Amino acid sequence: MRCVIARFPFDLTKSGVLESMKGVKPEEVTGDSVIIGRRQYPAKQVGAIITRQDRRDFSAGEVIRAMSKLGFTCRTLAQAAPAQVLTPFQKASASLGSPLSG
């Protein structure tokens, strides 16, 4: 399948990606990720390996789109929930434990 990553066209296949990633140890996942085989890789790590480009040259979204089209399972980082603002009474109650949680 032809896809464009960092303005360069690549002809990628699922078997080619599997072969490229064989024996590669996954880095810690902190954002978007791709599941290849039984391992979960950061999208940027996958992109760097399959394109041989610097990670700064492409976005994780470009890699996610390409890997999704090839049939790989991809996960995107969900938006963080807004922090709940607690009153001083709620903070004190939480630190002491609720009498109903017994």
C-alpha positions as CSV (number, residue, x, y, z in Angstrom):
1,M,0.0,0.0,0.0
2,R,1.3,3.4,-0.9
3,C,1.3,6.0,1.9
4,V,2.9,9.3,2.5
5,I,4.9,10.0,5.7
6,A,6.8,13.2,6.1
7,R,6.0,14.1,2.5
8,F,7.8,11.0,1.1
9,P,5.8,8.1,-0.5
10,F,6.4,4.6,0.9
11,D,5.1,1.3,-0.4
12,L,4.3,-0.6,2.8
13,T,3.0,-4.0,3.4
14,K,1.8,-5.7,6.6
15,S,4.4,-8.4,6.2
16,G,7.1,-5.9,5.5
17,V,6.3,-4.0,8.7
18,L,6.3,-7.2,10.7
19,E,9.7,-8.1,9.3
20,S,11.1,-4.7,10.0
21,M,9.9,-4.7,13.6
22,K,11.1,-8.3,14.3
23,G,13.5,-8.3,17.2
24,V,12.9,-4.6,18.0
25,K,12.4,-4.0,21.7
26,P,9.5,-1.6,22.4
27,E,10.3,1.7,24.1
28,E,8.0,3.0,26.8
29,V,4.6,4.0,25.4
30,T,3.6,7.5,26.5
31,G,1.4,8.6,23.7
32,D,0.0,7.1,20.5
33,S,0.9,3.5,19.9
34,V,0.8,0.6,17.4
35,I,0.3,-3.0,18.3
36,I,2.5,-5.2,16.1
37,G,2.4,-8.9,16.9
38,R,2.0,-9.1,20.7
39,R,3.9,-6.0,21.4
40,Q,2.9,-2.4,21.8
41,Y,5.3,0.2,20.2
42,P,5.2,4.0,20.3
43,A,4.0,5.3,16.9
44,K,7.2,7.4,16.5
45,Q,9.4,4.4,17.1
46,V,7.6,2.4,14.4
47,G,7.7,5.3,12.0
48,A,11.4,5.8,12.5
49,I,12.2,2.1,11.8
50,I,9.9,1.6,8.8
51,T,10.9,4.9,7.1
52,R,14.5,5.3,8.4
53,Q,13.7,8.9,9.0
54,D,14.3,11.1,12.0
55,R,11.4,11.1,14.4
56,R,11.2,14.9,14.2
57,D,10.3,14.7,10.4
58,F,6.9,13.1,10.8
59,S,3.9,13.1,13.2
60,A,2.6,10.1,15.2
61,G,-0.7,10.7,13.4
62,E,0.9,10.0,10.0
63,V,2.2,6.7,11.3
64,I,-1.2,5.8,13.0
65,R,-3.1,6.4,9.7
66,A,-0.7,4.3,7.7
67,M,-0.6,1.4,10.2
68,S,-4.4,1.5,10.5
69,K,-4.8,1.1,6.8
70,L,-2.5,-1.9,6.9
71,G,-4.7,-3.5,9.5
72,F,-2.6,-3.0,12.7
73,T,-4.4,-2.0,15.9
74,C,-3.5,1.5,16.9
75,R,-4.2,3.4,20.1
76,T,-4.3,7.2,20.4
77,L,-3.7,9.0,23.7
78,A,-7.1,10.1,25.1
79,Q,-7.6,13.6,26.2
80,A,-6.9,14.0,29.9
81,A,-10.0,14.6,32.0
82,P,-10.1,18.1,33.6
83,A,-8.8,18.1,37.1
84,Q,-11.5,18.3,39.7
85,V,-11.2,21.2,42.1
86,L,-11.8,20.2,45.7
87,T,-12.8,22.5,48.5
88,P,-10.6,22.6,51.6
89,F,-13.3,20.5,53.4
90,Q,-13.3,17.9,50.7
91,K,-9.4,17.7,50.7
92,A,-9.4,17.2,54.5
93,S,-12.2,14.6,54.3
94,A,-10.4,12.7,51.6
95,S,-7.1,12.7,53.5
96,L,-8.8,11.3,56.6
97,G,-10.9,8.8,54.9
98,S,-14.7,8.9,54.5
99,P,-16.6,7.4,57.5
100,L,-18.9,5.6,55.0
101,S,-16.0,3.8,53.3
102,G,-15.5,1.4,56.3
